[in-house]
Amino acid sequence: MAPMTTERPLSSAADDPRNSANDATRYPHIRSFVHRRSHITPSQQDAADRLLPIWGIAYQARLLNLDAAFNRHAPTILEIGFGMGETTARIAQSRPNENFLGVEVFNAGVGSLLKRIDEQQIQNIRIIQHDAVEVLRDMIAPDTLDGVHIYFPDPWPKTRHHKRRLIQPPFIGLLASRLKPGAYLHCATDWEHYAEQMLEVLSGEPTLQNTAKAYAPRPDYRPLTKFENRGLKLGHGVWDLIFKRK
C-alpha cells in the first residue's frame, strides 16, 4: 500500500473572506448527532488504529488541498455520514477516476470503512472523522466539489428533535456554496416526513435546481444496502433527491 499524504493547507486561500471565520458567523448550526456510547469491534478498532494515519485527514480550520490529499487531480465527491461504509466503498470501486472524501463522527463506522479500504485495496477514499458542518465550513473551498452524497441521515423522528436534522436551510446554503456550478447533491432517506422536508429545503435554495419534478429514481451508482433491501421487502419507501448547482 502506497503511503498517502494527509491534510495540507492552501495558504494562499486560507484568508479567503468567504471562508472560516465569516462562514462561522453566517452558518451557525445545531449538531445533528449525539455522541452515544456505541460498540466497536476489536477488528474495527484495530483498523482505526493502524489505518486512520494512512487514509485519514485530520480536521484543521484551514482549507484542504484536495490534490495533495489524494495525490492526484480528479473530481471529488463528498459523502456526509457514511455509516459503516458499505455504500461508500462500492461506489468508490465503481468510479475509480473520482476521489471520495468521507466524513463520519462515529468510531465503529470509521473502523468499518477502513477495514473495507484495506481488504479491498481501495485507493480513492479519504476519511475525516469530524463534524461535517465544520469540515465544509473550514476545510472545503467554495466551488470545489463535484458532488455530495448524504444517504439516510438520522431522521430525528420526534417533533421536538426535528431541529437536529442535518438538512436545514443554513446547512444547504453552505453546502451549495462548496459545489462547482453543475455539480450535484444527492440525498436519500427512508422517512417520508424527512423526505418532504428535504424537498422543501432543497427547493428553497436559490442556487440549486431539482433534476426531477419532485423525487428522483434511484441512480444505478447508489447500490441497495442490506438494510435498505430488507426495508423495501417490508414495504418501506425510500426517497432519492438529486439537485444540481445552477
DRENGU-518570 format. One record per residue (C-alpha): residue number from 1; x, y, z. Coordinates in Angstrom, 1 decimal. Layout:
residues N
[NUM, [X, Y, Z]];
...
***
This chain:
residues 246
[1, [0.0, 0.0, 0.0]];
[2, [1.4, 3.3, -1.0]];
[3, [1.7, 5.9, 1.8]];
[4, [-0.8, 8.8, 1.4]];
[5, [-0.4, 12.4, 2.3]];
[6, [-2.9, 13.9, 4.7]];
[7, [-4.1, 17.5, 5.2]];
[8, [-2.1, 20.2, 3.5]];
[9, [-3.4, 23.7, 3.7]];
[10, [-3.7, 26.0, 0.7]];
[11, [-2.0, 29.0, 2.3]];
[12, [-3.0, 31.4, -0.5]];
[13, [-6.7, 30.6, 0.0]];
[14, [-6.7, 30.4, 3.8]];
[15, [-7.6, 34.1, 4.1]];
[16, [-10.4, 34.0, 1.6]];
[17, [-13.1, 36.1, 3.1]];
[18, [-15.8, 33.7, 2.0]];
[19, [-14.4, 31.0, 4.4]];
[20, [-13.8, 30.1, 8.0]];
[21, [-14.5, 32.9, 10.4]];
[22, [-17.0, 34.6, 8.2]];
[23, [-18.8, 31.4, 7.5]];
[24, [-18.8, 30.5, 11.2]];
[25, [-21.0, 33.6, 11.7]];
[26, [-23.1, 33.1, 8.5]];
[27, [-23.7, 29.4, 9.1]];
[28, [-24.2, 28.7, 12.8]];
[29, [-25.5, 25.1, 13.4]];
[30, [-27.1, 22.7, 15.8]];
[31, [-25.2, 19.4, 15.8]];
[32, [-27.2, 16.7, 14.0]];
[33, [-25.6, 13.9, 16.0]];
[34, [-25.1, 12.9, 19.6]];
[35, [-22.0, 11.0, 20.8]];
[36, [-23.8, 8.0, 22.3]];
[37, [-21.8, 5.1, 23.6]];
[38, [-21.5, 2.7, 20.7]];
[39, [-20.0, -0.7, 20.3]];
[40, [-16.8, -1.0, 18.3]];
[41, [-15.5, -4.5, 17.5]];
[42, [-11.8, -5.3, 18.1]];
[43, [-11.2, -5.6, 14.3]];
[44, [-12.8, -2.1, 13.7]];
[45, [-10.6, -0.7, 16.5]];
[46, [-7.5, -2.3, 15.1]];
[47, [-8.3, -0.9, 11.6]];
[48, [-8.8, 2.6, 13.0]];
[49, [-5.5, 2.4, 15.0]];
[50, [-3.5, 1.1, 12.0]];
[51, [-5.1, 2.7, 9.0]];
[52, [-6.5, 6.1, 10.0]];
[53, [-3.0, 7.6, 9.9]];
[54, [-2.7, 6.4, 6.3]];
[55, [-6.2, 7.1, 4.9]];
[56, [-7.4, 9.7, 7.3]];
[57, [-7.2, 13.5, 7.2]];
[58, [-7.0, 15.4, 10.4]];
[59, [-9.6, 18.2, 10.9]];
[60, [-8.0, 21.7, 10.8]];
[61, [-9.7, 25.1, 10.5]];
[62, [-7.8, 25.7, 7.2]];
[63, [-8.6, 24.9, 3.6]];
[64, [-7.8, 21.4, 2.4]];
[65, [-5.7, 20.9, -0.7]];
[66, [-7.6, 18.0, -2.3]];
[67, [-4.9, 17.3, -4.9]];
[68, [-2.3, 16.8, -2.2]];
[69, [-4.7, 14.7, 0.0]];
[70, [-5.4, 12.3, -2.9]];
[71, [-2.0, 12.6, -4.6]];
[72, [-3.8, 13.4, -7.9]];
[73, [-6.1, 15.8, -9.5]];
[74, [-9.6, 14.3, -10.0]];
[75, [-13.3, 15.1, -9.5]];
[76, [-14.1, 15.0, -5.7]];
[77, [-17.3, 13.6, -4.2]];
[78, [-18.0, 14.3, -0.5]];
[79, [-20.0, 11.8, 1.4]];
[80, [-21.5, 13.0, 4.7]];
[81, [-22.3, 10.4, 7.3]];
[82, [-21.2, 7.2, 5.6]];
[83, [-22.3, 4.9, 8.4]];
[84, [-20.5, 1.5, 8.2]];
[85, [-19.1, 2.4, 4.8]];
[86, [-20.7, -0.3, 2.6]];
[87, [-22.1, 2.1, 0.1]];
[88, [-19.1, 4.4, 0.1]];
[89, [-16.7, 1.5, -0.7]];
[90, [-18.9, 0.1, -3.5]];
[91, [-19.4, 3.5, -5.2]];
[92, [-15.7, 4.3, -4.9]];
[93, [-14.7, 1.0, -6.5]];
[94, [-17.2, 1.5, -9.4]];
[95, [-15.8, 5.1, -10.0]];
[96, [-12.0, 4.8, -9.7]];
[97, [-11.4, 8.0, -11.6]];
[98, [-13.0, 10.1, -8.9]];
[99, [-11.9, 10.9, -5.4]];
[100, [-14.3, 10.2, -2.4]];
[101, [-14.0, 12.1, 0.8]];
[102, [-16.0, 10.5, 3.6]];
[103, [-16.9, 12.4, 6.7]];
[104, [-18.2, 10.5, 9.8]];
[105, [-18.0, 11.0, 13.5]];
[106, [-18.6, 7.5, 14.9]];
[107, [-15.7, 5.2, 15.6]];
[108, [-17.3, 2.0, 14.6]];
[109, [-18.2, 3.4, 11.1]];
[110, [-14.7, 4.8, 10.6]];
[111, [-13.2, 1.5, 11.6]];
[112, [-15.5, -0.4, 9.4]];
[113, [-14.8, 1.6, 6.3]];
[114, [-11.1, 1.5, 6.9]];
[115, [-11.3, -2.3, 7.0]];
[116, [-13.1, -2.3, 3.6]];
[117, [-10.4, 0.0, 2.2]];
[118, [-7.7, -2.3, 3.4]];
[119, [-9.3, -5.6, 2.4]];
[120, [-10.5, -4.4, -1.0]];
[121, [-7.4, -2.3, -1.7]];
[122, [-9.4, 0.8, -2.5]];
[123, [-7.1, 3.8, -3.3]];
[124, [-9.6, 6.7, -3.9]];
[125, [-11.1, 7.2, -0.4]];
[126, [-10.0, 9.5, 2.4]];
[127, [-11.7, 9.9, 5.7]];
[128, [-12.2, 12.9, 8.0]];
[129, [-13.6, 12.0, 11.4]];
[130, [-15.2, 15.2, 12.5]];
[131, [-18.4, 17.2, 12.3]];
[132, [-19.4, 17.6, 8.7]];
[133, [-20.7, 21.2, 9.1]];
[134, [-17.3, 22.3, 10.4]];
[135, [-15.4, 20.4, 7.7]];
[136, [-17.5, 22.0, 5.0]];
[137, [-17.2, 25.5, 6.6]];
[138, [-13.5, 25.4, 7.4]];
[139, [-11.8, 22.9, 5.0]];
[140, [-13.6, 22.9, 1.7]];
[141, [-13.2, 25.9, -0.6]];
[142, [-16.2, 27.4, -2.5]];
[143, [-16.9, 26.0, -5.9]];
[144, [-14.7, 22.9, -5.2]];
[145, [-16.9, 19.8, -5.0]];
[146, [-18.2, 17.8, -8.0]];
[147, [-20.8, 16.0, -5.9]];
[148, [-22.2, 15.4, -2.4]];
[149, [-23.8, 12.2, -1.1]];
[150, [-26.0, 12.3, 2.0]];
[151, [-27.6, 8.9, 2.4]];
[152, [-30.0, 8.1, 5.2]];
[153, [-29.1, 10.8, 7.7]];
[154, [-30.5, 10.5, 11.2]];
[155, [-34.2, 11.3, 10.8]];
[156, [-34.7, 12.5, 14.3]];
[157, [-38.3, 11.4, 14.1]];
[158, [-39.7, 13.1, 17.3]];
[159, [-41.1, 16.5, 16.5]];
[160, [-39.1, 18.2, 19.3]];
[161, [-35.9, 16.9, 17.7]];
[162, [-36.6, 18.0, 14.1]];
[163, [-34.3, 21.0, 14.7]];
[164, [-31.4, 18.5, 14.9]];
[165, [-31.9, 17.2, 11.4]];
[166, [-29.0, 17.9, 9.1]];
[167, [-30.9, 19.1, 6.1]];
[168, [-31.8, 22.7, 7.2]];
[169, [-31.6, 25.9, 5.1]];
[170, [-28.4, 27.3, 6.6]];
[171, [-26.5, 24.0, 6.1]];
[172, [-27.8, 23.6, 2.5]];
[173, [-26.7, 27.2, 1.8]];
[174, [-23.2, 26.4, 3.0]];
[175, [-23.1, 23.1, 1.1]];
[176, [-24.3, 24.6, -2.1]];
[177, [-21.6, 27.2, -2.0]];
[178, [-19.0, 24.5, -2.0]];
[179, [-20.4, 22.8, -5.1]];
[180, [-19.0, 23.7, -8.5]];
[181, [-21.5, 25.0, -11.0]];
[182, [-23.2, 21.9, -12.5]];
[183, [-22.2, 19.7, -9.6]];
[184, [-24.8, 17.5, -7.9]];
[185, [-26.2, 16.9, -4.4]];
[186, [-27.8, 13.5, -3.9]];
[187, [-29.8, 12.8, -0.7]];
[188, [-31.8, 9.7, 0.2]];
[189, [-34.0, 8.8, 3.2]];
[190, [-36.5, 6.1, 4.2]];
[191, [-38.5, 8.5, 6.3]];
[192, [-41.3, 10.1, 4.3]];
[193, [-41.7, 13.2, 6.5]];
[194, [-37.9, 13.9, 6.3]];
[195, [-38.1, 13.4, 2.5]];
[196, [-40.8, 16.1, 2.4]];
[197, [-38.6, 18.4, 4.5]];
[198, [-35.6, 17.7, 2.3]];
[199, [-37.6, 18.5, -0.8]];
[200, [-38.8, 21.8, 0.7]];
[201, [-35.4, 22.9, 1.9]];
[202, [-33.5, 21.9, -1.3]];
[203, [-36.2, 23.5, -3.5]];
[204, [-35.9, 26.7, -1.4]];
[205, [-32.1, 27.1, -2.0]];
[206, [-31.9, 29.6, -4.9]];
[207, [-28.6, 28.2, -6.2]];
[208, [-29.9, 24.6, -6.6]];
[209, [-32.2, 23.1, -9.2]];
[210, [-34.1, 19.9, -9.0]];
[211, [-33.2, 17.3, -11.7]];
[212, [-36.7, 15.7, -11.3]];
[213, [-40.2, 17.1, -10.8]];
[214, [-40.0, 16.0, -7.2]];
[215, [-38.2, 12.8, -6.1]];
[216, [-35.7, 11.1, -8.5]];
[217, [-35.4, 7.4, -9.3]];
[218, [-32.5, 5.8, -7.5]];
[219, [-29.5, 6.1, -9.8]];
[220, [-27.5, 3.0, -10.7]];
[221, [-24.4, 4.2, -8.9]];
[222, [-26.2, 4.1, -5.5]];
[223, [-26.3, 0.4, -4.5]];
[224, [-29.1, -1.1, -2.4]];
[225, [-27.7, -1.9, 1.1]];
[226, [-28.8, -5.0, 3.0]];
[227, [-30.7, -2.7, 5.4]];
[228, [-32.5, -0.9, 2.5]];
[229, [-33.4, -4.2, 0.8]];
[230, [-34.9, -5.5, 4.0]];
[231, [-37.0, -2.4, 4.4]];
[232, [-38.2, -2.5, 0.8]];
[233, [-39.3, -6.1, 1.2]];
[234, [-41.3, -4.9, 4.2]];
[235, [-43.0, -2.2, 2.1]];
[236, [-41.0, 0.7, 3.4]];
[237, [-40.4, 3.6, 1.0]];
[238, [-37.1, 5.2, 0.0]];
[239, [-36.9, 8.7, -1.5]];
[240, [-34.0, 10.0, -3.5]];
[241, [-33.5, 13.7, -4.3]];
[242, [-30.9, 14.9, -6.8]];
[243, [-30.3, 18.6, -7.2]];
[244, [-27.6, 20.4, -9.2]];
[245, [-25.8, 23.7, -8.6]];
[246, [-27.0, 26.3, -11.1]];
***
